[in-house]
């Protein structure tokens, strides 16, 4: 299983798929159903009509920031928890 970590492109692709799957319902509810314009009318007009790929980008940035702010710990070969 350690060999999968040697290919980061696979992880990036899986992360992109997760971000896209989260962005679809959020974008649909925010833009198509008008939740953004109805309940967040104090936001600038640009943010009320956000595009789908911008929504995917927001979810990707949030996942990266989550890993930076709250780093995961891993177990190395000597069975000691190490913070990344």
Secondary structure, 3 states (H helix, E strand, C coil): CHHHHHCHHHHHHHHHHHHHHHHHHHHHHHHHCCHHHHHCCCCCHHHHCCCHHHHHHHHHHHHHHHHHHCCCEEECCCCCEEEC
